[in-house]
Amino acid sequence: MARRERFDLCETLVRVGPDAPTLCMPWTTRDLAAHLVVREGRPDLASGIWVPFLKERTEREQARLAAQPWPDLIEAVRSGPPGWHPAQLPAVDNAVNFAEMVVHHEDVLRGDGEPGPRREADAHLEAAVWALLSRMGRLLFRRVPVGVELHAPGRNSLTVRGGDETVHVTGAPLELLLTAYGRRNVAEIEVSGSPEAATQFETASFGL
């Protein structure tokens, strides 16, 4: 699934071009593609995404990669991690890259900032996303100060956060995943619960 989503992302990058907006503002699609290449191909620099004192080196390398011809940059994303990388194994690839590819694909598709789906997620993608939420939901919603129960059509409810008060968040699995990764403004979901609990949910921090 990670590999399939990678290929789908690359097709979208080809279609929208190198200067399209993304949800990772101020990054354009060119910057986002370069970020993915740095993340996978330069583990010595990738930590600069999170570690402030390494940030400048990471940004220099990302800018260098972003300056290459657009077809070459897309091919670097499409070819994936180098041969020595553990993510060459499908199980590792799914574990470390599936969420990254799905969320960044949506960052491109919804780059205009408007909410709602831009593609029809098939049953395989929805099942994989729901499984991801089942594994990582407690981590992704850990900073929400109220209980959180997720609901998707045709699936059992999923409690990802306990609390004295609980909000019920309903939407397609992909919309719930975007919410979990801090893209609430573009996710098409319904939040029900007391007004106070709903407000606490809407103003909470999400993601890793």
Secondary structure, DSSP 4 states (H G I P E B T S, - for coil): -HHHHHHHHHHHHHHH-TT-B-SSTT-BHHHHHHHHHHHHH-HHHHGGGT-GGGHHHHHHHHHHHHTS-HHHHHHHHHH-S-TTSGGGSHHHHHHHHHHHHHHHHHHHHTTT---S-SS---HHHHHHHHHHHHHHHHHHTTT-SSEEEEE-TTS--EEEE--SSEEEEES-HHHHHHHHTT-GGG---EEES-HHHHHHHHTS----
